């Protein structure tokens, strides 16, 4: 199967309530997500990401469009399409009087997983909750509760896993554990969809990224190609304390950093790095050390959503 998810003309309009007018959360989105990929779904707050995820999970009814999950049309085969996807929500929603083991058993039952096919003990080990298996959920730390949410999303062995802000508010150790597990699941063939506000995570983890803003898909591209769209680099130069600068090529933007180094931002499509260095040398500026900085996903994100 080429695509794990195929979305065509997806619209969602929330009806007016009280003084609040009707809101079009998704405006005819077309999107495909390749099988076996780690796919980033990014956008500012209110962009429509959560609405799309809730539609995929079967929690929100779409207004128009077509959604196919693992080859199953959501309208024609709703049960099969839901069974193909697992969602780890952002909210810590769980019964405080259930133990992790009981929570997974109940979740498996809701998905119709027979007792012989359940893998509760393996899941508890996968997310590092074996020792807490029989403790009440209300006594678990926030990080442990988030691990339990991941396990609940996996009880029915879905082909697709959606992670909605999975590392929001968690410590570095838990974040590393989570991403190690995600990589293992992906290497085993699972398609991963990630939404996150930590853009460095998306840059490191995702094969492809789609950016949504105001309910519209504004860009979808491979992560490397997306980063290459920003025509900007920065030379960081140690001048040994010299602060007087000669004229630089048009388009170069110099600034002094707090550590005393000179940072020159420039568009590589119009200015070569050696032209900047030649201009500095010609102006008598000593060049003790040079480093370069590439644009990151945050730069691309700001550029793509600016003014929209």
C-alpha positions, 0 to 999 in steps of 0.5 A: 500500500503506497499511502497509509492515509488519503484525504481529499477535499476535507472540510469541517464547519462548526455551527454557530453557537450563541454569539460565536459565528460558524467557523470553517476549521478545515477548508478543502484539505488534500493530503496523502501520508505515505505508508511507513513514514514518520510524518509531521503535521504542523501549524499554529494554534487553531490551524485545524490540526486537532480537528483533522486528527479527531476526524481521522480517529472518528471522534468528529464528523467531517462536513465534506470530503473523503478520508481513506485510512489503510485503504478503508473509506471512512464512510463505507468501512468506519469500523475497519478504518478506526481499527487501523489507527491509534491516537495518543491524545494530548490531554491526560484523559484516563480513569484515576481508579484504574490501574495501567493493566486494567486500563489496557485490558478495558481498551483492548476490549473496546476494540474487540481484541480477544484475550488470546491476542492481547499483549498487555504485559509487552505493552507495559514493558515497552512504555516502562510501566511494568513496576506500576502495572497494578498501581492506580492511575491517580498515583502515577506521575504526569510522565507515567500517565503519558506513557500509559496513553501511548500504550492505550493507543497501541492495544489493538496493534494499529497500522497507523499511530497518531501522536498529538503533542506527545512530549508537551511538558515532559522531561528529557528522559521521558522524551528520549524514551518515547522517541526510541519507542517511536523509532522501533515501531516505525522500523517495524512498519508502523506509520507515525503521524506527529504533531508538535510545537517542538520544531526541532523534534519534527526536524529530527524525526520526520521524513515529510512535513505538512504545515496547516494554517487557518484550515488550509494546507500551505506546504507539504514537502520532504523535511530536507527539501523544506529546510532548503526553501529558506534562502538564508545562511549565517556566518559567525566570525570571531574578529578578535574584538574588532568592531569596525566593519567595511561595506559588505555586499548588498543583502548581507545583514551583520549583527554583533552577538552577546559573546562578541562574535560577528554574525552575518546573515545572507542569501546564498543564492545571491551572495557567496560566503567567500565574497563576505570573507574577502570584504572583511579581509579587505577592510582589515578585519581579522578573521580568527575563526569562522562557523556557519549556521543553517536555517532550521525548521522554525525559520521555515515555519515562521516564513510559511505562516507569516502574514497568512 
